[in-house]
């Protein structure tokens, strides 16, 4: 079968590998659609594991099913997540599923940028979902990334009457905007330095969209009765954006880091100001099984439309073009490759 092997952002090669063999407890999925995530082009994060087959936003058809697999059969339309928690450890039992060591060490093989992938037993049981007939394969690639957004907004306890500031209007930021809009959030403000993405933010539900180089603090006060944002969700790894987010949160507010700067970058937190104003700083990472199920329900019930975020659908041998589009972050949003086309 063909796989796309990542060496670096500018060197993604189509190579041949054997189709994975499955055990009695596993399934083999034929990949129909696979999304390129913004984390796939975080070169500082990915390069240390290269060469590697990436890809985790997948949808496809069950090609083979082991004899012990009860919930899936050949021909089922499915999506699957690469990381799953054990659901038994201290962290899972206390609601911190994405801190679970099992989640950080599970994966499907070899990766979503391939014609076929093997789904291990634990992923079959906890991380694989059937796609209803009303959900397309393209929409299926959104189940995992939307699940991470669902989790983040739940942890941050976003309320309808709050002013939400989304810092960074790439795909994850736009999904935050779409989900917040679907929940009835009254004031959604987006920032970015890219005009294309600012226009997308307005199109997808932001009430206001500003160039991040403007005076965002003054803008927030103008539109929010002289107050700052109740919830700030940081959706870019820019160090400058992370620092600026600290200045944009209101008293009693929350800053949620959905994306973070590079490991060797740091910044100071005005802890005294935050202390006396009861400001919370938190993070959110990945998604748990419950988040994925909620994500799929949102898509199935048409509570949130994600098709209009797809800007490029590419044949498998065009995957390098897809990586270039995502890395450049200019006039593209969701990029999907089709390994079996």
Secondary structure, 3 states (H helix, E strand, C coil): CEEEEEEECCEEEEEECCCCCCCCCCEEEEEEEEECCHHHHCHHHHHHHCCECCCCEEEEEEEEECCCCCCCCCCCEEEECCCCCCCCCHHHHCCCHHHCHHHHHCCCECCCCECEEEECHHHHHHCEEECCCCCCHHHHCHHHHHHHHHHHHHHHCCCCCCEEEEECCCHHHHHHHHHHHHCCCCEEEEEECCHHHHHHHHHCCCCEEEECCCCHHHHHHHHCCCCCEEEEEECCCCHHHHHHHHHCEEEEEEEEECCCCCCCCCCCCCHHHHHHCCCEEEECCCCCHHHHHHHHHHHHCCCCCCHHHEEEEEEHHHHHHHHHHHHHCCCCCEEEEECCC
